[in-house]
Amino acid sequence: MTQQIARHGQPLVVDEVGMTYGSGESAHEVLRGLSLRVDPGEFVCIVGPSGAGKTTLLRCLSGLLRPTAGSVRIGEQPVTQPLAEIAVVFQDYRGSLMPWMRVRDNVAFPLEGMGVKKAERLERAQQSLEAVGLGDVGHKYPWQLSGGMQQRVAIARAIAYRSPILLMDEPFGSVDAQARFDLEDLALRLRRELDITVVVVTHDIDEAVYLSDRVVVVAGTPTSVVDDLTIDLGPERDQIATRALPRFAELRSRVLSEIRGERSPGHPAPDARPAPGTGPSASAAGAAPEGERRAEPRERSESTAETVHTSA
Ligand SMILES: Nc1ncnc2c1ncn2[C@@H]1O[C@H](COP(=O)(O)OP(=O)(O)OP(=O)(O)O)[C@@H](O)[C@H]1O
C-alpha cells in the first residue's frame, strides 16, 4: 500500500435528522429524530429493513440530500452538499462506471473536477487500483472485468479522492458470495491501511456484524435508531473463524430480533449503547408497531448469511 490518508480527526455527527419526501397529502415521512455519531477511524454498519430509509440516510450523510429536519456535520462543519471529506460508493457499479473509459481513466476522471493535475490524477488512480488489488488492469475497460472487479474499481475511484470518510450503500450486494467475502475483507483492510472512517449501509446482518466496530440498527415508522451495538469481536476478523464464534451468533440474533421488532427499543439489552441524542422520545419514534416493518429473513443463497427484506 503506497497511499496514506491523514485521518480527519472529526466525528461524523447525525443530529435529530428527519426526512420527509413530498408535501401535503403526498408527504412521506421516512426518517424522524435519527441521531448517531461515527468517530474517526470507526467502521460502522447501518442495518434495517428494506424500505426503512437506509439509502435516504446515506444520501443525507453524503450531502447529496438535505434532510428536512436536523443536521449532519463533520465536527462543527455542516454537511449540506457533497464535500471533499466524504467519498461514496453505490451498490450498482454498472451504473457508476463509464464503459467507454478505461479503468484507469474511470478512477482518475472525477479528480479532474477537483483541480488535480493530470500526472497526479494518473498516479493516484494507479495507487488506488493497486490498493484494491487491481494494479494491472488500468488499461482495460470495465466491461472486460468481473462484477467483483468492477466494484473494486468503484472503490478505487472513491479512495482516489483521499477522503477521510468513506460511505458505501449496499456495496457488495451485486456480486457472488465469494467476491462478496473478498470485498468485505478489502473494506476492512482499506480502513486499517488508509486509516479512514467507513460507514456501510446494508440489509445483510451477518455482513454488518462481521465488518463493524458498531452496528446501528434503524427501524420503525418513521425510521429511527433502535440500537447502537458495539461489536466486541476484536480487531481481527476472519470469514470462517469469526462467523463461527458463539458471540457472533449472539450478536446477529440480537440485531435480527430488533429488526423484526421482537426486541422493544424501550427495553434494550444490558450492553446496549444508546446513540447520542436518542432519548426516550427518539426510541419511541423508533418503536416498530406490531406487524409493521416485520422483516422476512432470507438466506443468502450461497451462505448462511441472514438478510432482511420487508416492504415499507
Ligand atoms: N426520491 C424519493 N421520493 C419519494 N420517496 C422516496 C424517494 N426515495 C426514497 N423514497 C421512499 O423512501 C422510503 C425509503 O427508501 P430508501 O431507498 O431510503 O430505503 P432503504 O432502506 O434504502 O431500502 P432498500 O433496503 O430496499 O434499499 C421508501 O418508501 C421509498 O419509496
PDBQT file of the ligand as one rigid body, heavy atoms in Angstrom, charges set to zero:
ROOT
HETATM    1  N1  LIG A 401     -36.774  10.463  -4.121  1.00  0.00    +0.000 N 
HETATM    2  C1  LIG A 401     -37.787   9.920  -3.428  1.00  0.00    +0.000 A 
HETATM    3  N2  LIG A 401     -39.024  10.443  -3.470  1.00  0.00    +0.000 NA
HETATM    4  C2  LIG A 401     -40.026   9.904  -2.757  1.00  0.00    +0.000 A 
HETATM    5  N3  LIG A 401     -39.901   8.826  -1.964  1.00  0.00    +0.000 NA
HETATM    6  C3  LIG A 401     -38.696   8.249  -1.900  1.00  0.00    +0.000 A 
HETATM    7  C4  LIG A 401     -37.580   8.759  -2.622  1.00  0.00    +0.000 A 
HETATM    8  N4  LIG A 401     -36.501   7.990  -2.342  1.00  0.00    +0.000 NA
HETATM    9  C5  LIG A 401     -36.927   7.032  -1.494  1.00  0.00    +0.000 A 
HETATM   10  N5  LIG A 401     -38.253   7.185  -1.225  1.00  0.00    +0.000 N 
HETATM   11  C6  LIG A 401     -39.064   6.367  -0.328  1.00  0.00    +0.000 C 
HETATM   12  O1  LIG A 401     -38.470   6.408   0.937  1.00  0.00    +0.000 OA
HETATM   13  C7  LIG A 401     -38.556   5.138   1.553  1.00  0.00    +0.000 C 
HETATM   14  C8  LIG A 401     -37.169   4.695   1.960  1.00  0.00    +0.000 C 
HETATM   15  O2  LIG A 401     -36.428   4.427   0.771  1.00  0.00    +0.000 OA
HETATM   16  P1  LIG A 401     -34.885   4.039   0.856  1.00  0.00    +0.000 P 
HETATM   17  O3  LIG A 401     -34.438   3.652  -0.504  1.00  0.00    +0.000 OA
HETATM   18  O4  LIG A 401     -34.147   5.113   1.548  1.00  0.00    +0.000 OA
HETATM   19  O5  LIG A 401     -34.940   2.765   1.813  1.00  0.00    +0.000 OA
HETATM   20  P2  LIG A 401     -33.883   1.594   2.018  1.00  0.00    +0.000 P 
HETATM   21  O6  LIG A 401     -33.935   1.200   3.441  1.00  0.00    +0.000 OA
HETATM   22  O7  LIG A 401     -32.562   2.008   1.477  1.00  0.00    +0.000 OA
HETATM   23  O8  LIG A 401     -34.492   0.465   1.093  1.00  0.00    +0.000 OA
HETATM   24  P3  LIG A 401     -33.773  -0.837   0.484  1.00  0.00    +0.000 P 
HETATM   25  O9  LIG A 401     -33.198  -1.598   1.623  1.00  0.00    +0.000 OA
HETATM   26  O10 LIG A 401     -34.891  -1.572  -0.162  1.00  0.00    +0.000 OA
HETATM   27  O11 LIG A 401     -32.745  -0.353  -0.494  1.00  0.00    +0.000 OA
HETATM   28  C9  LIG A 401     -39.246   4.206   0.568  1.00  0.00    +0.000 C 
HETATM   29  O12 LIG A 401     -40.602   4.129   0.898  1.00  0.00    +0.000 OA
HETATM   30  C10 LIG A 401     -39.052   4.908  -0.748  1.00  0.00    +0.000 C 
HETATM   31  O13 LIG A 401     -40.105   4.631  -1.617  1.00  0.00    +0.000 OA
ENDROOT
TORSDOF 0
